[in-house]
Amino acid sequence: MKRILIVDDAVFMRISLRAMLEKNGFEVVGEASDGLEAIEKYFVLKPDIVTMDITMPKMDGVEALGAIKSKDPNAKVVMISALGQESWVKKAVMIGAKGFVVKPYKEDYVIQTLSKL
């Protein structure tokens, strides 16, 4: 069972994603509401995968991705964001994101993307 850290500033998105992931056999080990909290929880909880929103207060998801990857190059982070613009996708992938899911997402696509990791 893959252990997941969900990072999103919207509570309803975290609840929705948690329910979907748990229904599909993933274990949600924690949640974070901004990039700074995501970095802290990543190194405490050591999840197998992180789902990371981009637009968040304090520190955005792309910055948090960079901080996590600089200390753990093997980190598996999938960006999940309404910002589907090509520049954000390219930037996240160049930093090391393992995938990019655009909101609103389809459940099977999210599960398929995370299961490949």
C-alpha distances in whole Angstrom, upper triangle without the diagonal:
4,6,10,13,15,19,22,25,25,24,24,22,19,19,19,16,14,15,14,11,10,12,10,7,6,7,10,11,15,17,20,24,25,25,26,24,21,22,23,19,17,19,19,15,14,11,9,11,14,16,19,23,26,29,28,31,31,29,28,25,26,28,25,23,26,26,22,23,26,24,21,22,18,17,15,17,17,20,21,24,27,29,29,32,32,33,30,28,30,30,26,25,28,26,23,21,19,19,21,21,24,25,25,22,21,18,17,18,16,13,14,15,11,10,13,12
4,6,10,13,16,19,22,23,22,22,20,17,18,18,14,13,15,14,10,10,13,11,8,5,6,8,10,13,15,18,21,22,22,23,21,18,19,20,16,14,16,16,13,11,8,6,7,10,12,16,19,22,25,25,27,28,26,25,21,23,24,21,19,22,22,19,19,22,21,18,18,15,13,11,13,14,17,17,21,24,26,26,29,29,29,26,24,26,26,22,22,24,23,19,17,15,16,18,18,21,22,23,20,20,17,16,16,14,11,13,13,9,8,11,9
4,7,10,13,17,20,21,19,20,18,15,16,17,13,11,14,14,10,10,13,12,10,6,5,6,6,9,12,14,18,19,19,20,17,15,16,16,13,11,13,13,9,8,5,5,6,9,11,14,17,21,23,22,25,25,23,22,19,21,22,19,17,21,20,16,18,21,19,16,18,15,12,11,12,13,16,17,20,24,25,26,28,29,29,26,24,26,25,22,22,24,22,19,17,16,17,18,18,21,22,23,20,20,18,18,18,15,13,15,14,11,11,14,11
4,6,10,13,16,17,16,17,14,12,13,14,10,9,12,12,9,10,13,12,11,7,6,5,6,7,9,11,14,16,16,17,15,12,14,14,11,10,13,13,9,9,5,6,5,6,7,11,14,17,19,19,21,22,20,19,16,18,19,16,15,18,18,15,16,20,18,16,17,15,12,10,10,11,13,13,17,20,22,22,25,26,26,22,21,23,23,19,19,22,20,17,15,14,15,16,15,18,18,20,17,18,16,17,16,13,12,14,13,9,11,14,11
4,6,10,13,14,14,15,13,10,12,14,11,9,13,13,11,12,16,15,14,10,9,6,6,5,6,8,11,12,12,13,11,8,10,11,8,7,11,11,8,9,6,8,6,5,6,8,11,15,17,16,18,18,17,16,13,16,17,13,13,16,16,13,15,18,17,15,17,15,12,10,9,10,12,12,15,19,20,21,24,25,25,21,20,22,21,18,19,21,19,17,14,15,15,16,16,18,18,19,18,19,17,19,18,14,14,17,15,12,14,16,14
4,7,10,11,11,12,9,6,9,11,8,8,11,12,10,12,15,15,15,11,11,7,8,6,5,6,9,10,11,13,11,8,12,13,10,10,14,14,12,12,10,11,9,6,5,7,9,12,14,13,15,17,15,14,11,15,16,13,13,17,16,14,16,20,19,18,19,18,14,12,10,10,10,10,12,15,17,19,22,23,23,19,19,21,20,17,18,21,19,17,15,15,14,14,13,15,14,16,15,17,15,17,16,13,14,16,15,12,15,17,15
4,7,9,10,12,9,7,11,12,10,11,14,15,13,15,18,18,19,15,14,11,11,9,6,5,6,7,8,10,9,6,10,12,10,10,14,14,13,14,12,14,11,7,6,5,6,9,11,9,12,13,12,10,8,12,13,10,11,14,14,13,15,18,18,17,19,18,14,13,10,10,9,9,11,14,15,17,20,21,21,17,17,20,18,15,17,20,17,16,14,15,15,14,13,15,14,16,15,18,17,19,18,15,16,19,16,14,18,19,17
4,5,7,9,7,6,10,11,10,11,14,15,15,17,19,20,20,17,17,13,14,11,8,6,5,7,9,12,10,9,13,14,13,14,17,18,17,18,16,17,14,11,8,6,5,8,8,7,10,12,11,10,9,12,14,12,13,16,17,16,18,21,21,21,22,21,18,16,13,12,10,9,9,11,13,16,18,20,20,16,17,20,19,16,19,21,19,19,16,17,16,14,13,13,12,14,14,17,17,20,18,15,17,20,18,16,20,22,20
4,6,9,8,8,11,13,12,14,17,18,18,20,22,23,24,21,20,16,17,13,10,7,4,6,9,12,10,11,14,15,14,16,19,19,19,20,19,21,18,14,12,10,8,9,8,6,7,10,11,10,10,14,15,13,15,18,18,18,21,23,23,23,24,24,21,20,16,16,13,12,11,12,14,17,19,22,21,18,19,22,20,18,21,23,21,21,19,21,19,17,16,16,14,15,17,20,20,23,22,18,21,24,21,20,24,25,24
4,6,5,7,9,10,11,12,15,16,17,18,20,21,23,20,20,16,18,15,11,10,7,10,13,15,14,14,17,19,17,19,22,22,21,22,20,22,19,16,13,12,9,11,10,9,11,14,14,13,13,17,18,17,18,21,22,21,24,26,26,26,27,27,23,22,18,17,15,12,11,12,14,17,20,23,23,19,20,24,23,20,23,26,24,24,21,22,20,18,16,15,12,13,15,18,18,21,20,18,20,23,21,20,24,26,25
4,5,5,6,9,10,11,12,14,15,16,18,20,21,19,18,15,16,13,10,10,8,11,15,17,14,14,18,19,17,19,22,21,20,22,20,22,19,16,14,13,12,15,14,12,13,16,17,16,16,20,21,19,20,24,23,22,25,28,28,27,28,28,24,22,19,18,17,14,14,15,18,20,23,26,26,23,23,27,26,23,26,28,26,26,23,24,22,20,18,17,15,15,16,19,18,22,21,18,20,23,22,21,24,26,25
4,5,5,6,8,10,11,12,14,15,17,18,20,18,18,15,17,15,12,13,11,14,17,20,18,17,21,22,20,21,25,24,22,24,21,23,20,17,15,15,13,16,15,14,16,19,20,18,18,21,23,21,22,26,26,25,27,30,30,29,30,29,25,23,20,19,17,14,14,14,18,20,23,26,26,23,23,27,26,24,26,29,27,27,23,24,22,20,17,16,13,13,14,16,15,19,19,17,18,22,21,20,23,26,25
4,5,5,6,8,10,11,12,14,15,17,18,16,16,14,16,14,11,11,10,13,16,18,16,15,19,20,18,19,23,22,20,22,19,20,17,14,11,11,10,13,13,13,15,18,18,16,15,18,20,18,19,23,23,22,24,27,27,26,27,26,22,20,17,15,13,10,10,11,15,17,20,22,23,20,20,23,23,20,22,25,24,23,20,20,18,16,13,13,10,10,11,13,13,16,16,13,15,19,18,17,20,22,22
4,5,5,6,9,10,10,12,14,15,16,14,13,10,12,10,7,9,9,12,14,17,14,13,17,18,15,16,20,19,17,18,16,17,15,12,10,10,10,14,14,13,15,18,17,16,15,18,20,17,18,22,22,20,22,25,25,24,25,24,20,18,16,14,14,11,12,14,17,19,22,24,25,21,21,24,24,20,23,26,24,23,19,20,18,17,15,15,13,13,13,15,14,17,17,14,15,18,17,16,19,21,20
4,6,5,6,9,10,11,12,14,16,14,13,11,13,11,10,12,12,15,18,20,17,16,20,20,18,19,22,21,19,21,18,19,17,15,13,14,14,17,18,16,19,21,21,20,18,22,23,21,22,25,25,23,26,29,28,27,28,27,23,21,19,17,17,14,15,17,20,22,25,27,28,25,24,28,27,24,26,29,27,26,23,23,21,20,17,17,15,14,14,16,14,17,18,15,16,19,19,17,20,23,22
4,6,5,6,9,10,11,13,15,14,14,12,15,14,12,14,14,17,19,22,20,18,22,23,20,20,24,24,21,22,19,20,17,15,13,14,14,17,18,17,20,23,22,21,19,22,24,22,22,26,26,24,26,30,29,28,29,27,23,21,18,16,16,13,14,15,18,20,23,25,27,23,23,26,26,23,25,28,27,25,22,21,19,18,15,15,12,11,11,12,10,14,15,12,13,17,17,16,18,21,21
4,6,5,6,8,10,11,12,11,11,9,13,12,10,13,13,16,17,20,18,16,19,20,18,18,21,21,18,19,16,16,13,12,9,11,12,15,17,17,19,22,21,19,17,19,22,19,19,23,23,21,23,26,26,24,25,23,20,17,15,13,13,10,12,14,17,18,22,24,25,21,20,24,24,20,22,25,24,22,18,18,16,15,12,13,11,11,10,11,9,12,13,9,10,14,14,12,15,17,17
4,5,5,6,8,10,11,9,9,6,10,9,9,12,14,17,18,20,17,16,19,20,16,17,20,19,16,17,14,15,13,12,11,13,14,18,19,18,21,23,22,21,18,21,23,20,20,24,24,22,23,27,26,24,25,23,20,18,16,15,15,13,16,18,21,22,25,27,28,24,23,27,26,23,24,27,25,23,20,19,18,18,15,17,15,15,14,14,12,14,15,12,12,16,15,13,15,18,18
4,6,5,6,9,10,10,10,9,13,13,13,16,17,20,22,24,21,19,23,23,20,20,24,23,19,21,17,18,16,16,14,16,17,21,22,21,24,26,25,24,22,25,27,24,24,27,28,25,27,30,30,28,29,26,23,21,19,17,18,16,18,19,23,23,27,29,30,27,26,29,29,26,27,30,29,27,23,22,20,20,17,18,16,15,14,14,11,14,15,13,12,16,17,15,16,20,20
4,6,5,6,9,9,11,10,14,15,14,17,18,21,22,25,22,20,23,24,21,21,24,24,20,21,17,17,15,15,13,16,16,20,21,22,25,27,26,24,21,24,26,24,23,27,27,25,26,30,29,27,27,25,22,19,18,16,16,14,16,18,21,21,25,27,28,25,23,27,27,24,24,28,27,25,21,20,18,17,14,16,14,13,11,10,7,10,12,9,9,12,13,12,13,17,17
4,5,5,6,5,7,7,11,12,13,16,18,20,21,23,21,18,21,22,19,18,21,21,17,17,14,13,12,12,11,14,16,19,21,21,24,26,25,23,20,22,25,22,21,25,25,22,23,27,26,24,24,22,19,16,15,14,15,14,17,19,22,22,25,26,28,25,23,26,26,22,23,26,25,22,19,17,16,16,14,16,16,15,13,12,9,11,12,9,7,11,12,9,11,14,14
4,5,5,5,6,7,11,12,13,17,19,22,23,25,22,20,22,23,19,19,22,21,17,18,15,15,14,14,14,17,19,23,24,24,26,28,27,26,23,25,27,24,23,27,27,24,26,29,28,26,27,24,21,18,18,17,19,17,20,22,25,25,29,30,31,28,26,29,29,26,26,30,28,25,22,21,20,20,18,20,19,19,16,16,12,13,15,13,11,14,15,13,13,17,17
4,6,7,9,11,14,16,17,20,22,25,26,28,25,23,26,26,23,23,26,25,21,21,18,18,17,17,16,19,21,25,26,26,29,31,30,28,25,28,30,27,26,30,30,27,29,32,31,29,29,26,24,21,20,19,20,18,21,23,26,26,30,31,33,30,28,31,31,28,28,31,30,28,24,22,21,21,19,21,19,18,16,14,11,12,15,13,10,14,16,14,14,17,18
4,6,9,11,15,17,18,21,23,25,26,28,26,23,25,26,23,22,25,24,21,20,17,16,15,16,15,19,20,24,26,26,29,31,30,28,25,27,29,26,25,28,29,26,27,30,30,27,27,24,22,19,18,17,19,17,21,23,25,25,28,29,31,28,26,29,29,26,26,29,28,25,22,20,19,19,17,19,19,18,15,13,10,10,12,10,7,10,13,11,10,14,15
4,7,10,13,15,17,20,23,25,26,28,25,22,24,25,21,20,23,22,18,18,15,14,14,15,16,19,21,25,27,27,30,31,30,28,25,27,29,26,25,28,28,25,26,29,28,25,26,23,20,18,18,17,20,19,22,25,27,27,30,31,33,29,27,30,30,27,26,30,28,25,22,20,20,21,19,22,21,21,18,17,13,13,15,13,10,12,14,11,10,14,14
4,6,9,12,14,17,20,22,22,24,21,19,21,21,18,17,19,19,15,15,11,10,10,12,12,16,18,22,24,24,27,28,26,25,22,24,26,23,21,25,25,21,22,26,25,22,23,20,17,15,15,15,17,17,20,23,25,25,28,29,30,27,25,27,27,24,24,27,25,22,19,17,17,18,17,20,20,20,17,17,13,14,15,12,9,12,13,9,9,13,12
4,6,9,12,15,18,20,21,22,19,17,19,19,15,15,17,16,12,13,9,10,10,12,13,16,19,22,24,23,26,27,25,24,21,24,25,22,21,24,24,20,22,25,24,21,22,20,17,15,16,16,18,18,21,24,26,27,30,31,31,28,26,29,28,24,25,28,26,23,20,19,19,20,19,22,21,22,20,19,16,17,18,15,13,16,16,12,12,16,14
4,6,8,11,14,17,18,19,16,14,16,16,12,12,15,14,10,12,9,10,10,10,10,13,16,19,21,20,22,23,22,21,19,21,22,19,19,22,22,19,20,24,22,20,22,19,16,15,14,14,16,16,19,22,24,25,28,29,29,26,25,27,26,23,24,26,24,22,19,18,18,19,18,20,20,20,18,19,16,17,18,14,13,16,16,13,14,17,15
4,7,11,14,16,17,17,14,12,14,13,10,10,12,11,7,9,7,10,10,10,12,14,17,20,22,20,22,22,21,21,19,21,22,18,18,21,20,17,19,22,20,18,21,18,15,15,15,16,18,18,20,24,25,27,30,30,30,27,26,28,27,23,24,27,24,22,20,19,20,21,20,23,22,23,21,22,20,21,21,17,17,19,19,15,16,19,17
4,7,10,13,14,14,11,9,12,11,8,9,12,10,7,10,9,12,11,10,11,12,14,18,19,17,18,19,18,18,16,19,19,16,16,20,18,16,19,21,20,18,21,19,16,15,14,15,16,16,19,22,23,25,28,29,29,25,25,27,25,22,24,26,23,21,19,19,20,20,20,22,21,22,21,22,20,22,22,18,18,21,19,16,18,21,18
4,7,10,11,12,9,8,11,11,8,10,13,12,10,12,11,14,12,10,10,10,12,15,16,13,15,16,15,15,14,17,17,14,15,19,17,15,18,21,20,19,21,20,16,16,14,14,15,14,16,19,20,22,25,27,26,23,23,25,24,20,22,25,22,21,18,19,19,19,18,19,18,19,19,21,19,21,21,17,18,21,19,16,19,21,19
4,6,8,9,6,5,9,9,7,9,12,12,11,13,12,15,13,10,10,9,10,13,13,10,11,12,12,12,11,15,15,11,13,16,15,14,17,19,19,18,20,20,16,16,14,14,14,14,15,18,19,21,24,25,24,21,21,24,22,19,21,23,20,20,18,19,19,18,18,19,18,20,20,22,21,23,22,19,20,23,21,18,21,23,21
4,7,9,7,7,11,11,11,13,16,16,15,17,16,19,16,13,12,10,9,11,10,7,8,10,10,10,10,14,14,12,14,17,16,16,19,21,21,21,23,23,19,18,15,16,14,13,14,16,17,20,22,24,23,20,21,23,21,19,22,24,21,21,19,21,20,19,18,18,17,18,19,22,21,24,23,20,21,24,22,20,24,25,23
4,6,5,6,9,10,11,12,15,16,16,17,17,19,16,13,12,9,9,9,9,5,6,6,6,7,8,11,11,9,12,14,13,13,16,18,18,19,21,21,18,18,15,15,13,13,13,16,16,19,21,22,21,17,19,21,19,16,20,21,18,19,17,20,19,18,18,18,17,20,20,23,23,26,24,21,23,25,22,21,24,26,23
4,5,5,6,9,10,10,13,14,15,16,15,18,15,12,11,8,9,9,9,7,8,7,5,5,6,8,7,5,8,10,9,10,13,14,15,16,17,18,15,15,13,14,12,13,14,16,16,19,20,21,19,16,17,19,16,14,17,18,15,16,15,17,18,17,18,18,18,21,21,24,24,26,24,21,23,25,22,20,24,24,22
4,5,5,6,9,10,12,13,14,15,16,19,17,14,14,12,12,12,13,10,9,7,6,9,9,11,9,7,10,12,9,10,14,14,14,16,18,19,16,17,15,17,16,17,17,20,20,22,23,25,23,19,21,22,19,17,20,20,17,18,17,20,21,20,21,22,22,24,25,28,27,29,27,24,26,28,25,23,26,27,24
4,6,5,6,8,10,11,12,13,14,17,16,12,13,12,12,14,14,11,10,9,9,11,11,14,12,9,12,14,12,11,15,16,15,16,19,19,16,17,15,17,16,17,18,20,21,23,25,26,25,21,22,24,21,19,21,22,19,19,18,20,21,21,21,22,22,24,24,26,26,28,26,23,24,26,24,22,25,26,23
4,5,5,6,9,10,10,11,11,14,12,9,10,8,10,12,13,11,12,11,9,10,9,11,11,7,9,12,10,9,12,14,13,14,16,16,13,13,11,13,13,14,15,19,19,21,23,24,22,19,19,21,19,16,18,20,16,16,15,17,17,17,18,20,20,22,21,24,23,25,23,20,21,23,20,18,21,22,19
4,6,5,7,9,10,10,11,14,13,10,12,11,13,14,15,13,14,12,10,11,10,12,10,6,8,10,7,6,10,11,10,11,13,14,11,13,12,14,14,16,18,21,21,23,24,25,23,20,20,21,18,16,18,19,15,15,15,17,18,19,20,22,22,25,24,27,26,27,25,22,23,25,22,20,23,23,20
4,6,6,7,9,10,12,15,15,13,15,14,16,17,18,15,15,13,12,14,13,15,13,10,12,13,10,9,13,14,12,13,16,17,14,16,15,17,18,19,21,24,24,26,28,28,27,23,24,25,22,20,22,22,19,19,18,20,22,22,23,25,25,27,27,29,28,29,28,24,25,27,24,22,24,25,22
4,5,5,6,8,9,12,12,10,13,12,15,17,18,16,16,15,14,15,14,16,15,11,13,15,13,10,14,15,13,13,16,16,13,14,13,16,17,18,20,23,24,26,28,28,27,24,24,25,23,20,22,23,20,19,18,19,20,21,22,24,23,25,25,27,25,27,26,22,22,25,22,19,22,23,20
4,6,5,5,6,10,9,8,11,11,14,16,18,16,18,16,15,15,13,15,14,10,10,13,11,8,11,13,11,10,13,12,9,11,10,13,15,17,19,23,23,24,26,27,25,22,22,23,21,17,19,20,17,15,15,16,18,19,20,22,23,25,24,25,24,25,24,20,21,22,20,17,19,20,17
4,6,5,8,11,12,11,15,15,18,19,21,19,20,18,17,18,16,17,16,12,13,14,11,8,11,12,9,9,13,13,10,13,13,17,18,20,23,26,26,28,29,29,28,25,24,25,23,20,21,22,18,17,17,18,21,22,23,26,26,29,27,29,27,29,27,24,24,25,23,20,22,22,19
4,6,9,12,14,13,16,17,19,21,23,21,21,19,18,20,18,20,19,15,16,17,15,12,15,16,13,13,16,16,13,15,16,19,20,22,24,28,28,30,32,32,31,27,27,28,26,23,24,25,22,21,20,21,23,24,25,28,28,30,28,30,28,29,28,25,24,26,24,21,23,24,21
4,6,9,11,11,14,15,18,21,23,21,21,21,19,20,18,20,19,16,16,18,16,13,15,17,15,13,16,15,12,14,14,17,19,20,23,26,27,28,31,31,30,27,26,28,26,22,23,25,22,20,19,19,21,22,23,26,26,27,26,27,25,26,25,22,21,23,21,18,20,21,18
4,7,9,10,13,15,18,20,23,21,23,22,20,20,17,19,19,15,14,16,15,11,13,15,12,10,13,11,9,11,12,15,17,19,22,26,27,28,30,30,29,25,25,26,24,21,21,22,19,17,17,17,19,21,22,25,25,27,25,27,24,25,24,21,20,22,20,16,18,19,15
4,5,7,10,13,16,19,21,20,22,22,20,19,16,18,18,15,14,16,15,12,13,16,14,12,14,11,9,9,10,12,15,17,20,23,24,25,27,28,27,24,23,24,23,19,20,21,19,16,15,14,16,18,19,22,22,24,22,23,21,21,20,17,16,18,16,13,14,15,12
4,7,10,13,17,19,22,22,24,24,22,21,17,18,19,16,14,17,17,13,13,17,15,12,13,10,8,7,9,11,14,16,20,23,24,24,27,26,26,23,21,23,22,18,18,20,18,15,13,12,14,17,18,21,22,24,21,22,19,19,18,15,14,15,13,10,11,12,9
4,7,10,13,16,19,19,22,22,19,18,14,15,17,14,12,15,15,12,12,16,15,12,13,10,7,5,6,7,11,12,16,20,20,20,23,23,23,20,18,20,19,15,15,18,16,13,11,10,11,13,14,17,18,20,18,18,17,17,16,12,12,13,11,8,10,11,8
4,6,10,12,15,15,18,18,16,14,11,12,14,11,9,13,13,10,12,15,15,13,13,12,8,6,5,6,8,10,13,17,18,18,21,21,21,17,16,18,17,13,14,17,14,12,10,10,11,12,12,15,16,18,16,18,16,17,16,12,13,15,12,9,12,13,11
4,7,10,13,13,16,17,15,13,10,12,14,12,10,14,15,13,14,17,18,16,16,15,11,9,6,5,6,6,10,13,14,15,18,19,19,15,14,17,16,12,14,17,15,13,10,10,9,9,9,12,12,14,13,15,14,15,13,10,11,13,11,9,13,14,12
4,6,9,10,13,14,12,9,6,8,11,9,8,12,13,11,13,16,17,16,16,16,12,10,7,6,5,6,8,11,12,13,16,17,16,13,12,15,14,10,13,15,13,12,9,11,10,9,10,11,12,14,14,16,16,18,16,12,15,16,13,12,16,17,15
4,6,7,11,13,11,8,6,8,11,10,10,13,15,14,16,18,20,19,19,19,16,14,10,9,6,5,5,8,9,11,14,15,15,11,12,15,14,11,14,16,15,15,12,14,12,10,10,10,10,12,13,16,16,18,16,13,16,18,15,15,19,19,18
4,6,10,12,9,5,4,6,9,9,9,12,14,14,15,18,19,19,19,20,17,15,12,10,7,7,6,8,7,10,11,13,12,9,10,13,11,9,13,15,13,14,12,14,13,10,11,11,11,14,15,18,19,21,19,16,19,21,17,17,21,21,20
4,7,10,8,5,6,9,10,11,12,15,16,17,18,20,22,22,23,23,20,19,15,14,11,10,8,9,8,12,13,15,14,11,13,16,14,13,16,18,16,18,15,18,17,14,14,13,12,15,16,20,21,24,21,19,22,24,21,21,24,25,24
4,7,6,5,7,10,10,10,13,15,15,16,18,20,21,22,23,23,20,19,16,15,12,12,10,12,12,15,16,19,17,14,16,19,16,15,18,20,18,19,17,20,19,16,16,15,15,17,18,22,22,25,23,20,23,25,22,22,25,26,24
4,6,7,9,12,12,11,14,16,16,17,20,21,22,23,24,26,22,22,19,19,16,16,14,15,15,19,19,22,20,17,19,22,19,18,21,22,20,21,20,23,22,20,20,19,18,20,22,25,26,29,27,24,27,29,26,25,29,30,28
4,7,10,12,10,10,14,15,14,16,18,19,20,21,23,25,21,22,19,20,17,18,17,18,18,21,21,23,21,18,21,22,19,18,22,22,19,21,20,23,23,22,22,22,21,24,25,28,29,31,29,26,28,30,27,26,30,31,28
4,7,8,6,7,10,11,10,12,15,16,17,18,20,21,18,19,16,17,14,15,15,17,16,19,19,20,18,15,17,19,16,14,18,18,16,17,17,20,20,19,20,20,20,22,23,26,27,29,27,24,26,28,25,24,27,28,25
4,6,6,6,9,10,11,12,14,16,17,18,19,20,17,17,14,14,11,12,11,13,12,15,15,17,15,11,14,15,13,11,15,16,14,15,14,17,17,15,16,16,16,19,20,23,24,26,24,21,24,25,22,21,25,25,23
4,5,5,6,9,10,10,12,14,16,16,16,17,14,13,10,10,8,9,9,12,11,13,14,16,14,10,12,14,11,9,12,14,11,12,10,14,13,12,13,14,15,17,18,21,21,23,20,18,20,21,18,17,21,21,19
4,5,5,6,9,10,10,12,15,15,15,16,14,13,10,11,8,11,11,13,12,13,13,14,12,8,10,11,8,6,10,10,8,10,9,13,13,12,14,15,16,19,19,22,23,24,21,19,22,22,19,18,22,21,19
4,5,5,6,9,10,11,13,14,14,17,14,15,12,14,12,14,14,17,15,17,17,17,14,11,13,14,10,9,12,12,9,11,12,15,16,15,17,18,20,22,23,26,26,28,25,22,25,25,22,21,25,24,21
4,5,5,6,9,10,11,12,13,15,12,13,10,12,11,13,14,17,16,18,19,19,17,14,15,16,13,10,13,14,10,11,11,14,15,15,17,18,19,22,22,25,25,26,24,21,23,24,20,19,22,22,19
4,5,5,6,8,10,10,10,12,9,10,7,9,9,12,13,17,15,17,17,17,15,12,12,13,10,8,10,11,7,8,7,11,12,12,15,17,18,21,20,23,23,24,21,18,20,21,17,16,20,19,16
4,6,5,6,9,10,10,12,10,12,10,13,12,15,16,19,18,19,19,18,16,13,14,13,10,8,10,10,6,8,9,13,14,15,18,20,22,24,24,26,27,27,24,22,24,24,20,20,23,22,19
4,6,5,7,9,10,12,11,13,12,15,14,17,18,22,20,22,22,22,19,16,17,17,14,12,14,13,10,11,12,15,17,18,20,22,24,26,26,28,28,29,27,24,25,26,22,21,24,23,20
4,5,6,6,8,9,7,10,9,12,13,16,18,22,21,22,23,22,20,17,17,18,15,12,14,14,10,10,11,13,15,17,19,21,23,25,24,27,26,27,24,21,23,23,20,18,21,20,17
4,5,5,5,7,6,9,9,12,13,17,19,22,21,21,22,21,19,17,16,16,13,11,12,11,8,7,9,11,14,16,19,21,23,26,25,27,26,27,24,21,23,23,19,18,20,19,16
4,6,6,10,9,12,13,16,17,20,22,25,23,24,24,23,21,19,19,18,15,13,14,13,9,10,12,15,18,19,22,25,27,29,28,30,30,31,28,25,26,26,23,22,24,23,19
4,6,9,9,12,13,17,18,22,23,27,26,27,27,26,24,22,21,21,18,16,17,16,12,12,14,16,19,21,24,26,28,31,29,31,31,31,29,26,27,27,24,22,24,23,19
4,5,6,9,11,15,17,20,22,26,25,26,26,25,24,21,21,20,18,16,16,15,12,11,12,14,17,19,22,25,27,29,28,29,28,28,26,23,24,24,21,19,20,19,16
4,6,9,11,14,16,20,22,25,24,24,25,23,22,20,19,18,16,14,13,13,10,8,11,12,15,18,21,24,26,29,27,28,28,27,25,23,23,23,19,18,20,18,14
4,6,9,13,16,19,22,25,25,24,25,24,23,21,19,19,18,15,14,14,12,9,10,10,14,17,20,23,25,28,25,27,25,25,23,20,20,20,17,15,16,15,11
4,6,10,13,16,19,22,22,22,23,22,22,19,17,18,16,13,13,14,11,8,9,9,12,15,17,20,22,25,23,24,23,23,21,18,18,18,15,13,15,14,10
4,7,10,13,16,20,20,19,21,20,20,17,15,16,16,12,11,13,12,8,7,6,9,12,14,17,19,21,19,20,19,19,17,14,14,14,11,9,12,11,7
4,6,10,13,16,16,16,18,18,18,14,13,14,13,9,10,12,10,8,5,6,7,9,11,14,16,18,17,18,17,18,15,13,14,14,11,9,13,12,9
4,6,10,13,13,13,15,15,16,13,11,13,13,9,9,13,12,9,6,5,5,6,7,11,13,15,13,15,14,15,12,9,11,12,8,8,11,11,10
4,6,10,10,10,12,13,13,10,8,11,11,8,9,12,11,10,7,8,6,5,6,8,10,13,12,14,15,16,13,10,13,14,11,11,15,14,13
4,7,9,9,12,14,15,11,10,14,14,11,12,16,15,14,10,11,9,6,5,6,7,9,8,11,12,14,11,9,12,14,11,11,15,16,15
4,5,7,10,12,13,10,10,13,13,11,13,17,16,16,13,14,11,8,7,5,5,8,9,13,14,16,14,12,15,17,14,15,19,19,19
4,6,9,12,13,11,11,15,15,14,16,19,19,19,16,17,14,10,8,5,5,7,9,13,15,17,15,14,18,19,17,18,21,22,22
4,6,9,9,7,8,12,12,11,14,16,17,17,15,16,14,10,10,7,8,10,12,16,18,20,17,16,20,20,18,19,23,23,22
4,6,9,7,7,10,12,11,13,15,16,17,14,15,12,8,8,6,8,10,11,14,17,18,15,15,19,19,16,18,21,21,21
4,6,6,7,9,10,11,13,14,16,17,15,17,14,11,11,9,12,14,15,18,21,22,18,18,22,22,19,21,24,23,23
4,6,5,6,9,10,11,12,14,15,14,15,13,11,12,11,14,16,17,19,22,22,19,19,22,21,19,21,24,22,22
4,5,5,6,9,10,10,12,14,13,16,14,12,14,13,16,19,19,22,24,25,21,21,24,24,20,22,25,24,23
4,5,5,6,9,10,11,12,11,14,12,10,12,11,14,16,17,20,22,23,19,18,22,22,18,20,23,22,21
4,6,5,6,9,10,11,9,11,9,7,9,10,13,16,15,18,20,20,17,16,19,18,15,17,20,19,18
4,6,5,6,9,10,9,11,11,10,13,13,17,19,19,21,23,23,19,19,22,21,17,19,22,20,19
4,6,5,6,9,9,12,12,11,14,15,18,21,20,23,24,25,21,20,23,22,19,20,23,21,20
4,5,5,6,5,9,9,8,12,13,16,19,18,20,22,22,19,17,20,19,16,16,19,18,16
4,5,5,5,7,7,8,12,14,17,20,19,21,22,21,18,17,19,18,14,15,18,16,15
4,5,7,10,11,12,16,17,21,23,22,24,25,25,22,21,23,22,18,19,21,19,17
4,6,10,11,12,16,18,21,23,22,25,25,25,22,20,22,22,18,18,21,19,17
4,6,9,11,15,17,20,23,21,23,23,23,20,18,20,19,15,15,18,16,13
4,6,7,11,14,16,19,17,19,19,19,16,14,16,16,12,12,15,13,11
4,7,10,14,17,19,17,18,18,17,14,12,14,13,9,9,12,10,8
4,7,10,13,15,13,14,15,14,11,10,12,11,7,8,11,10,9
4,7,10,12,10,13,14,14,10,9,12,12,9,10,14,13,13
4,7,9,7,9,10,11,8,7,11,11,8,10,13,14,14
4,6,6,9,11,13,10,10,13,14,12,14,17,17,18
3,5,8,11,13,11,10,14,15,14,15,18,19,20
4,7,10,12,11,11,14,16,15,16,19,20,21
4,6,9,7,7,10,12,11,13,16,17,18
4,6,5,7,9,10,11,13,14,16,18
4,5,5,6,9,10,11,12,14,16
4,6,5,6,8,10,10,12,15
4,6,5,6,9,10,11,13
4,5,5,6,8,10,12
4,5,5,6,9,10
4,6,5,6,9
4,6,6,7
4,5,6
4,5
4
